[in-house]
Amino acid sequence: MKTWWVLLAAAASVAVQTTLNRYFPGGIVDLVLVVVVFTALMSGRVTGLWAGTAAGLLQDAMSGGVIGMAGLSKTVVGFLAGIISTQFIVTHAFSRFVVFMLSTIVDAILFMGLYELLGLRQFSAPVTTIVVRSLLNALVGVLLFRLVESFPGAMERYRASRTQFRR
């Protein structure tokens, strides 16, 4: 069951990401990476690896780039984030923020480095873009954790309020 949720989240993030890239070129927030790191932090390194592979390859197929570049970078990032989640306690917002930031930086270095190494594309002044993207990805990731963790309690509060209202 967890596999289907991961695949659904990856497909939804790719769909939203490609739609946003159409209206906001440059891709300020990498939702696919946020889903991969979120999955890795919640489920561990193997699930993070497979989520990164599936989401990255799907992102490559939808973006029209070289198939495998985002797949490889997101696979490595998912695996590393999963290792971090099993070796360290990553339960506070600040530690999650740092993991999302570092994951974004590693993903950008791998992705841009592969393109530069193969001579397929040149990137101009990526440092500011990477810093802004890492901050925004970390913010979205921490908010996603907050939303997912508050959902079970919200459902209980909603059910309790409905029963009080009926009395």
C-alpha positions as CSV (number, residue, x, y, z in Angstrom):
1,M,0.0,0.0,0.0
2,K,2.9,2.4,0.8
3,T,4.3,1.8,-2.7
4,W,1.1,3.1,-4.3
5,W,1.1,6.2,-2.1
6,V,4.7,7.0,-3.0
7,L,4.1,6.5,-6.8
8,L,0.9,8.6,-6.6
9,A,2.8,11.4,-4.7
10,A,5.6,11.2,-7.2
11,A,3.3,11.4,-10.2
12,A,1.3,14.2,-8.7
13,S,4.4,16.2,-7.9
14,V,5.7,15.7,-11.5
15,A,2.4,16.8,-12.9
16,V,2.2,19.9,-10.7
17,Q,5.9,20.7,-11.3
18,T,5.6,20.6,-15.1
19,T,2.5,22.7,-14.9
20,L,4.2,25.3,-12.7
21,N,7.2,25.3,-15.0
22,R,5.0,26.3,-17.9
23,Y,3.8,29.4,-16.1
24,F,6.9,30.2,-14.0
25,P,10.0,29.2,-16.0
26,G,13.1,28.5,-14.0
27,G,11.4,26.2,-11.5
28,I,11.8,28.0,-8.2
29,V,10.5,25.1,-6.1
30,D,11.4,21.5,-7.0
31,L,8.3,19.6,-5.7
32,V,9.6,16.3,-7.0
33,L,12.7,16.6,-4.9
34,V,10.6,17.6,-1.9
35,V,8.5,14.4,-2.3
36,V,11.6,12.2,-2.7
37,V,13.2,13.6,0.4
38,F,10.0,13.5,2.4
39,T,9.6,9.8,1.4
40,A,13.2,9.0,2.3
41,L,12.9,10.7,5.7
42,M,9.6,8.9,6.5
43,S,10.5,5.4,5.1
44,G,14.3,5.0,4.9
45,R,17.0,4.6,2.3
46,V,15.6,1.8,0.1
47,T,12.2,3.5,-0.3
48,G,14.0,6.9,-0.8
49,L,16.2,5.3,-3.5
50,W,13.2,3.8,-5.4
51,A,11.1,7.0,-5.0
52,G,14.0,9.0,-6.3
53,T,14.5,6.7,-9.3
54,A,10.8,6.6,-10.2
55,A,10.2,10.3,-9.7
56,G,13.4,11.4,-11.4
57,L,12.8,9.3,-14.5
58,L,9.2,10.5,-14.7
59,Q,10.4,14.0,-14.4
60,D,13.0,13.4,-17.1
61,A,10.3,12.0,-19.4
62,M,7.9,14.9,-18.8
63,S,10.5,17.7,-19.0
64,G,12.0,16.7,-22.3
65,G,15.5,16.6,-21.0
66,V,18.1,13.8,-21.2
67,I,16.5,10.7,-19.7
68,G,18.3,9.7,-16.6
69,M,19.9,12.9,-15.4
70,A,17.2,13.9,-12.9
71,G,16.7,10.2,-12.2
72,L,20.3,9.7,-11.2
73,S,20.5,12.8,-9.1
74,K,17.2,12.2,-7.3
75,T,18.1,8.5,-6.7
76,V,21.3,9.5,-5.0
77,V,19.6,12.2,-3.0
78,G,16.8,9.9,-1.9
79,F,19.3,7.3,-0.8
80,L,21.4,9.8,1.2
81,A,18.3,11.3,2.8
82,G,17.2,7.9,3.8
83,I,20.5,7.1,5.4
84,I,20.4,10.4,7.3
85,S,16.9,9.5,8.5
86,T,18.1,6.2,9.9
87,Q,21.3,7.3,11.4
88,F,20.2,10.6,13.0
89,I,17.1,11.8,14.7
90,V,15.4,14.0,12.2
91,T,12.1,14.9,13.9
92,H,12.4,18.6,14.6
93,A,11.5,21.3,12.1
94,F,15.1,22.7,12.1
95,S,16.8,19.3,11.4
96,R,14.3,18.6,8.6
97,F,14.9,22.1,7.2
98,V,18.6,21.4,7.1
99,V,18.1,18.0,5.4
100,F,15.9,19.5,2.7
101,M,18.4,22.3,2.1
102,L,21.4,20.0,1.9
103,S,19.4,17.6,-0.3
104,T,18.6,20.4,-2.7
105,I,22.2,21.5,-2.9
106,V,23.4,17.9,-3.5
107,D,20.7,17.4,-6.2
108,A,21.7,20.6,-8.0
109,I,25.4,19.8,-7.9
110,L,24.8,16.3,-9.3
111,F,22.3,17.4,-11.9
112,M,24.2,20.5,-13.1
113,G,27.5,18.6,-12.8
114,L,26.4,15.8,-15.0
115,Y,25.2,18.2,-17.7
116,E,28.4,20.2,-17.5
117,L,30.6,17.1,-17.5
118,L,28.9,15.7,-20.6
119,G,29.0,19.1,-22.3
120,L,25.2,19.1,-22.9
121,R,24.3,22.3,-21.2
122,Q,25.9,25.4,-19.6
123,F,24.5,26.9,-16.4
124,S,25.0,30.6,-15.7
125,A,25.3,31.9,-12.1
126,P,23.7,28.9,-10.5
127,V,24.7,29.8,-6.9
128,T,22.0,32.3,-6.1
129,T,19.4,30.0,-7.8
130,I,20.5,27.0,-5.8
131,V,20.4,29.0,-2.5
132,V,16.9,30.3,-3.2
133,R,15.7,26.9,-4.3
134,S,17.2,25.2,-1.3
135,L,15.5,27.6,1.1
136,L,12.1,27.3,-0.6
137,N,12.3,23.5,-0.9
138,A,13.2,23.3,2.8
139,L,10.3,25.6,3.7
140,V,7.8,23.6,1.5
141,G,9.2,20.3,2.9
142,V,8.8,21.4,6.6
143,L,5.3,22.6,5.9
144,L,4.5,19.3,4.2
145,F,5.7,17.4,7.3
146,R,3.6,19.7,9.5
147,L,0.5,19.1,7.3
148,V,0.9,15.3,7.2
149,E,1.7,15.1,10.9
150,S,-1.3,17.2,11.9
151,F,-3.8,15.4,9.7
152,P,-4.7,12.5,12.0
153,G,-5.3,14.9,14.9
154,A,-7.4,17.2,12.7
155,M,-9.6,14.3,11.7
156,E,-10.2,13.4,15.3
157,R,-10.9,17.0,16.2
158,Y,-13.4,17.2,13.3
159,R,-15.2,14.0,14.4
160,A,-15.3,15.2,18.0
161,S,-16.8,18.6,17.0
162,R,-19.4,16.9,14.9
163,T,-20.5,14.7,17.8
164,Q,-20.7,17.7,20.1
165,F,-22.7,19.7,17.6
166,R,-25.3,16.9,17.3
167,R,-25.9,16.8,21.1
